[in-house]
Amino acid sequence: MKNLKTIAIALFVAAAGISVNAQTKKIDVKASTIKWVGKKVTGEHSGTVNFKDGAVVFKGKKLTGGSFTVDMTSLTATDLTGEYQGKLNGHLKADDFFGTDKFPTSKLVFKTIGAKSADVYTVTADLTIKGITKPVTFDITVNGNTATTAFKVDRTKYDIKYNSGNFFENLGDKTINDDFELAVSLKF
């Protein structure tokens, strides 16, 4: 009986230690940013999109998880103003691109995380855009209560094929690159 109590106490202490070590930190959605760049033959456009919510998970000081929801309805170009900004924003939110009426959010969920160096991790995550989930891999740097990453996304994997040279011929200077770039800064 005494051994059973000792085992039960040891298991309780071990379980308590595991839950204490794993710490989920919600991101500050107002201070965290996502900047995007989309390129085409004749130039590029850039802008922002906002987080709806998100969190990173640590075990001690080691990054062990993360999950983020992006408010796609907040998608906006920052390189244009007025009528031209309105037209581009409308087109990006339309079904040709992100279809935000039907798909108002996108999601990124960390699946595997490997330490690359002291504060740098290589993450493979599931990215869901327009209801389609595909893996993406990127490096993320954690420094105190911040994390930063930059990576490219192939839009055609998410059924965004508008003016893609890989799907349409004779586009000439109307061709839009398949990859768009994201620069993400997290505050938590």
Residue pairs with C-beta under 8 A, 6 or more apart in sequence:
21 59
21 60
22 57
22 58
22 59
22 64
23 57
23 58
23 59
24 55
24 56
24 57
24 65
25 55
25 56
25 57
25 58
25 145
25 188
26 53
26 54
26 55
26 188
27 51
27 53
27 54
27 55
27 56
27 68
27 186
27 187
27 188
28 187
28 188
29 50
29 51
29 52
29 53
29 54
31 187
32 51
32 54
32 184
32 185
32 186
32 187
32 188
33 48
33 183
33 184
33 185
34 48
34 49
34 50
34 51
34 70
34 182
34 183
34 184
35 46
35 47
35 48
35 182
35 183
35 184
36 46
36 47
36 48
36 49
36 180
36 181
36 182
36 183
37 44
37 45
37 46
37 180
37 181
37 183
38 44
38 45
38 46
38 176
38 177
38 180
38 181
39 176
39 177
39 179
39 180
39 181
40 163
40 173
40 174
40 175
40 176
40 177
41 172
41 173
41 174
41 175
41 176
42 173
44 79
45 77
45 79
45 80
45 88
46 77
46 78
46 79
47 75
47 76
47 77
47 78
47 79
48 74
48 75
48 76
48 78
49 70
49 71
49 72
49 74
49 75
49 76
50 70
50 71
50 74
51 68
51 69
51 70
51 71
52 69
52 70
52 71
52 105
53 68
53 69
54 66
54 67
54 68
54 69
54 186
55 66
55 67
55 68
55 188
56 63
56 65
56 66
56 142
56 147
56 186
56 188
57 63
57 64
57 65
57 66
58 64
62 115
63 113
63 121
63 140
63 142
63 147
64 113
65 110
65 113
66 108
66 109
66 110
66 123
66 125
67 107
67 108
67 109
67 110
68 107
68 108
68 109
69 105
69 106
69 107
70 105
70 106
70 107
70 108
71 104
71 105
72 93
72 98
72 100
72 103
72 104
72 105
72 106
73 93
73 100
73 104
75 89
75 92
75 93
75 98
75 100
76 85
76 89
77 85
77 88
77 89
77 92
80 88
91 97
92 98
93 99
93 100
93 101
95 102
96 160
96 162
97 155
97 160
97 162
98 106
98 129
98 130
98 160
99 130
102 130
103 129
103 130
103 131
106 127
106 128
106 129
106 130
107 126
107 127
107 128
108 125
108 126
108 127
108 128
108 136
109 125
109 126
110 123
110 124
110 125
111 124
111 125
111 126
111 135
112 123
112 124
113 121
113 122
113 123
114 121
114 122
115 121
116 122
116 139
119 141
119 142
119 143
120 139
120 140
120 141
120 142
121 139
121 140
121 142
122 137
122 138
122 139
123 137
123 138
123 139
123 140
123 149
124 135
124 136
124 137
125 135
125 136
125 137
125 138
126 133
126 134
126 135
127 133
127 134
127 135
127 136
127 153
129 153
129 155
129 158
129 160
130 158
130 159
130 160
132 157
132 158
132 159
134 157
134 158
136 151
136 153
137 151
138 149
138 150
138 151
139 149
139 151
140 147
140 148
140 149
141 147
141 148
141 149
145 187
145 188
146 185
146 186
146 187
146 188
147 185
147 186
147 188
148 183
148 184
148 185
148 186
149 182
149 183
149 184
150 181
150 182
150 183
150 184
151 181
151 182
152 179
152 180
152 181
152 182
153 179
153 180
153 181
153 182
154 178
154 179
155 161
155 164
155 178
155 179
155 180
156 164
156 166
156 167
156 178
161 167
161 168
162 176
163 171
163 174
163 175
163 176
164 175
164 176
164 178
165 171
165 175
165 178
166 178
